[in-house]
Structures are given as C-alpha cells and as structure tokens.
Amino acid sequence: MRPSKRAADELRPVTLERAVSRYAEGSCLVSFGNTRVLCTASLEERGPPWLRGSGKGWVTAEYAMLPRATHDRTRREINSGKPSGRTQEIQRLIGRSLRAVTNLPAMGERQITVDCDVIQADGGTRTAAITGAWVALYECFAWMRTRSIISVDPLRDHVAAVSCGLYKNTPVLDLDYAEDSAAETDANFVLTGRGGIVEVQGTAEMEPFTEAQLLELLRLARAGTDRLVALQKEAIA
C-alpha cells in the first residue's frame, strides 16, 4: 500500500494553470499533488553572445526553491554566493528538455528564460517544473506570434516528465516525498509527446535494480507522461 493510497500506476492530482503572471510573456502554475511550481517565461530580444550571428535562438531555465517550500526554512542560495550543485543540475535539465522540442532557428536571435520557482515541495519538483515550463514556453511563443515577432510556432512537440521508483520492491509512478525518501530505486523520465526519450535519471538507493525493473519503470513513465501531455493539451486549448 502506498502512503497516498494511490494505485501503483496512478499520478497525483495534476493541475496546469495558465496566465498566472501579469508581466511574464508566458506563465504556468503547476501542481503535482502538494508540489507546486510557478513557471514564468521571459523573452529577451537578443540571444547569448556565443550565438550571435548564428540565426539561432536559445531557451534556458533557472530553478529555485523558496525558503519555506519545505518543512524547515531553507536559506536562499543567493546568500551563499552561487547556486548549489543540485540547483544547477536541475535547471540544466529543464533547459535541455525544452530545447529538445524547440526549433531554435525559428525563434530568431532571441533568448527565452523559463524561471521555475518551487512554492511548495513534496517530491518531484524537477518533473513538475519541466511539465509546467513547457506550458509557459508555449504561452511565450503564442505571445510572440500574436505580435508578429515570429511567424511560426517553434515548438515541435510536447515534453513532460515524471518520476518512478521501486517502493517496497513495487514499481510505482509519481513519487511523493514519503515514497521518494524511502524508495529502493528512484528515477526521473523526460519524454516527448511522440514518445521520444529526452533524459532518464535513475539511481539505486539500496540494491541494484534489474533491466526488467528499469523497463517496467519506463512503461509506467510512458503512461504517466501520456496523461501529462493530455493535460498540457487541455491547458492550452
């Protein structure tokens, strides 16, 4: 029995709320159960210096956890002088995931930064951030099209992410904190709407897991991201 009483292949309740920021070109408030992340997409009319003259744009991301997103207050990383290794790893993952489904030349020499700020954390913050960041990026591109900044939609596909793991030796989908902290294996899967694999992160916390178990986690992840993509489509309809 899972702590949340969910079935092994059941997502937490997921919501994707668009246009939650008055000033950002694109925004989405995403909830995976009690995990909530505010995603905002900001357009800059110039790309990074190293892409100047290439005719290509760039999509990048920043990730942060608000001090009281967790049970105890976490010190703001800005006071430490630099983001932690975990923060850097997650924001690079979000950026890679978005670029995997974006036609960068169709943007022109511009940059979009998607900020993912965790308001409340209960496991799966990176997967929620990726799923909500896609909606915020979609909104930003829609904003650009209505103003004739771009003529075509640079997004080539959806991208969404979900966690899976072995909890009490049972493969389960979308781990909350209670499961994640006790799982024998936890993994994050980033998949496109067409089923392409962008990234797989998997770690055995105790005993090594088998290839058969990995494939079962992937099967669960495919079903989960299919549902997440369907929710993305509903959100932008």
Disulfide bonds with the S-S distance in Angstrom:
none
